[in-house]
Amino acid sequence: MTESQPQKHPIISVAVSPKFLGDWDTLQRALNVLTQQDQAMRTATEPSERRVTISGMGELHLEVICDRLSREFKIPVDVGKLQIVYVETIRKVSEAEAKYIRQVGGRGQYAHVKLSLEPGELGTGYQFIDKSPTNAVPQQFVESINSGIAEAMKTGVLADNEIVDLRVILCDGSYHVEDSSEVAFKIAACMAFKEAARKANPVILEPFMSMDVFIPEDYVGSIMGELSSRRGRIERINTRGDSVVVHAVAPLKEVLGFASHLRAITQPRSSCSMQFASYEPLSNGGSEAHEIGVPANKPRSPTPKAGFAAAEPNGLFD
């Protein structure tokens, strides 16, 4: 069995580009330094557009990165709209098998794979388990199957989001002594995985944030109503000195810019801190699958269109 370590998926991204074309190489060097210092930060470069998409663990995280580019590295940048990162997972066990058979010139291509998919606990990552009969698939091709599945997981079956948190079991397969190859087994594994994922009740997950909102007592009712309107769940309320602390959990999409909004309506007498809590299924079960989401491993430019959830700019991103 092989198991990838659970990891923090970026939950938000933004595209940046240098204001001056001459700063492109300098921007690349600066981002290399920042990614070495910050393991939760990811970047995806689009050289032809002179643009880099930066992904991180929250709105403030991205603000700090962009501020460092400008203040510390002296690189003026244009900053796009914030984009929420969605992922996909499965909710039931499923099976599928695929054969890849091709004749290329004088040599054929053959691979046969049978897979079973099982949901994993949220945050547990990807597990691959080989339970195929002895000698059904040579070991080098088993590794190719694992690699093919890992590639297939980068683009989901609902909205092209990364698929996370599941176990994949290699149940069976077959090979041809002369015609089988690593490439053929990668392709067959990808085909079988996609078919099984479509049958496994897939769902889109969105990031939720844990929030601590510090407010004067006379604003408690209005702020709780505000959080509820943003699909927030009030978990508890405490008193701390002259302030009331509202502890809540809410979807990141709904609370972008909430801290600035909070200060505006309470006359800078309040504050809000938030951090990533977990991914949770979309309340509509994924019916907006083609209207939301940014692939977690393949951030795109922030042009609102199918496959994106564009956020209103605020703070540094005004």
TAZI-V582867 format. One record per backbone hydrogen bond with DSSP energy under -1.0 kcal/mol. NH is the residue of the N-H (numbers start at 1). CO is the residue of the C=O. E is the energy in kcal/mol with one decimal. If there is no record, write none. Layout:
nh:NH co:CO e:E
nh:NH co:CO e:E
This chain:
nh:2 co:128 e:-2.8
nh:4 co:126 e:-2.6
nh:11 co:56 e:-2.4
nh:12 co:56 e:-1.5
nh:13 co:83 e:-2.6
nh:14 co:54 e:-2.2
nh:16 co:52 e:-3.1
nh:17 co:78 e:-1.9
nh:19 co:76 e:-2.4
nh:23 co:20 e:-2.4
nh:24 co:21 e:-1.7
nh:27 co:23 e:-2.7
nh:28 co:24 e:-2.0
nh:29 co:25 e:-2.1
nh:30 co:26 e:-2.4
nh:31 co:27 e:-2.5
nh:32 co:28 e:-1.9
nh:33 co:29 e:-1.8
nh:34 co:30 e:-2.3
nh:35 co:31 e:-2.6
nh:36 co:32 e:-1.5
nh:37 co:33 e:-1.4
nh:38 co:34 e:-1.7
nh:41 co:38 e:-1.3
nh:42 co:55 e:-2.2
nh:44 co:53 e:-1.7
nh:46 co:51 e:-3.2
nh:49 co:46 e:-1.2
nh:51 co:46 e:-1.6
nh:52 co:16 e:-2.8
nh:53 co:44 e:-2.8
nh:54 co:14 e:-3.1
nh:55 co:42 e:-2.9
nh:56 co:12 e:-2.8
nh:62 co:58 e:-1.9
nh:63 co:59 e:-2.1
nh:64 co:60 e:-2.5
nh:65 co:61 e:-1.9
nh:66 co:62 e:-2.6
nh:67 co:63 e:-2.4
nh:68 co:64 e:-2.3
nh:69 co:65 e:-2.0
nh:70 co:66 e:-1.7
nh:71 co:67 e:-3.3
nh:72 co:68 e:-1.5
nh:73 co:68 e:-1.9
nh:75 co:69 e:-2.6
nh:78 co:17 e:-3.4
nh:80 co:15 e:-3.0
nh:83 co:13 e:-2.7
nh:84 co:309 e:-1.2
nh:85 co:11 e:-2.2
nh:87 co:205 e:-1.7
nh:88 co:162 e:-3.0
nh:89 co:203 e:-2.1
nh:91 co:200 e:-2.4
nh:92 co:200 e:-1.4
nh:94 co:117 e:-1.8
nh:96 co:115 e:-2.0
nh:98 co:113 e:-2.6
nh:100 co:111 e:-3.0
nh:102 co:109 e:-2.4
nh:104 co:107 e:-2.5
nh:107 co:104 e:-2.1
nh:109 co:102 e:-3.4
nh:110 co:179 e:-1.3
nh:111 co:100 e:-1.2
nh:112 co:174 e:-1.4
nh:113 co:98 e:-2.6
nh:114 co:172 e:-2.3
nh:115 co:96 e:-3.1
nh:116 co:169 e:-2.2
nh:117 co:94 e:-2.9
nh:118 co:167 e:-2.5
nh:120 co:165 e:-1.9
nh:124 co:121 e:-2.2
nh:127 co:166 e:-2.2
nh:128 co:2 e:-3.1
nh:129 co:168 e:-2.8
nh:131 co:170 e:-2.2
nh:136 co:133 e:-2.2
nh:142 co:138 e:-1.6
nh:143 co:139 e:-2.0
nh:144 co:140 e:-1.1
nh:145 co:141 e:-2.2
nh:146 co:142 e:-2.3
nh:147 co:143 e:-2.3
nh:148 co:144 e:-2.6
nh:149 co:145 e:-2.3
nh:150 co:146 e:-2.2
nh:151 co:147 e:-1.9
nh:152 co:148 e:-2.2
nh:153 co:149 e:-2.0
nh:154 co:151 e:-1.3
nh:155 co:152 e:-1.2
nh:156 co:161 e:-1.8
nh:163 co:153 e:-3.3
nh:164 co:88 e:-3.0
nh:166 co:125 e:-1.2
nh:167 co:118 e:-2.9
nh:168 co:127 e:-2.7
nh:169 co:116 e:-3.2
nh:170 co:129 e:-3.0
nh:171 co:114 e:-2.2
nh:172 co:114 e:-1.3
nh:174 co:112 e:-1.4
nh:180 co:176 e:-1.9
nh:185 co:181 e:-1.9
nh:186 co:182 e:-2.1
nh:187 co:183 e:-2.3
nh:188 co:184 e:-2.4
nh:189 co:185 e:-2.4
nh:190 co:186 e:-2.2
nh:191 co:187 e:-2.3
nh:192 co:188 e:-2.5
nh:193 co:189 e:-2.6
nh:194 co:190 e:-2.4
nh:195 co:191 e:-2.0
nh:196 co:192 e:-2.4
nh:197 co:193 e:-2.8
nh:198 co:194 e:-2.0
nh:199 co:195 e:-1.0
nh:200 co:197 e:-1.0
nh:203 co:89 e:-2.5
nh:205 co:87 e:-3.4
nh:206 co:280 e:-3.0
nh:208 co:278 e:-3.0
nh:209 co:250 e:-3.5
nh:210 co:275 e:-3.4
nh:211 co:248 e:-3.5
nh:212 co:273 e:-2.6
nh:213 co:246 e:-2.6
nh:214 co:271 e:-2.8
nh:215 co:244 e:-2.5
nh:219 co:216 e:-2.0
nh:220 co:217 e:-1.4
nh:223 co:219 e:-2.5
nh:224 co:220 e:-2.5
nh:225 co:221 e:-2.0
nh:226 co:222 e:-2.0
nh:227 co:223 e:-2.6
nh:228 co:224 e:-2.3
nh:229 co:225 e:-2.1
nh:231 co:228 e:-1.6
nh:232 co:227 e:-2.7
nh:233 co:249 e:-3.1
nh:235 co:247 e:-2.9
nh:236 co:247 e:-1.4
nh:238 co:245 e:-2.6
nh:240 co:243 e:-3.0
nh:243 co:240 e:-2.0
nh:244 co:215 e:-3.1
nh:245 co:238 e:-3.6
nh:246 co:213 e:-2.7
nh:247 co:236 e:-2.8
nh:248 co:211 e:-2.2
nh:249 co:233 e:-1.9
nh:250 co:209 e:-2.1
nh:252 co:207 e:-2.7
nh:254 co:251 e:-1.2
nh:258 co:255 e:-2.1
nh:261 co:257 e:-2.1
nh:262 co:258 e:-2.9
nh:263 co:259 e:-2.1
nh:264 co:260 e:-1.8
nh:265 co:261 e:-1.8
nh:266 co:262 e:-1.4
nh:268 co:263 e:-2.3
nh:271 co:214 e:-2.0
nh:273 co:212 e:-2.2
nh:275 co:210 e:-2.0
nh:277 co:208 e:-3.0
nh:278 co:208 e:-1.1
nh:280 co:206 e:-2.5
nh:282 co:204 e:-2.3
nh:285 co:282 e:-1.9
nh:289 co:286 e:-1.5
nh:291 co:288 e:-2.8
nh:303 co:301 e:-1.7
nh:308 co:305 e:-1.6
nh:311 co:82 e:-2.0
nh:317 co:314 e:-2.1
nh:318 co:315 e:-1.8
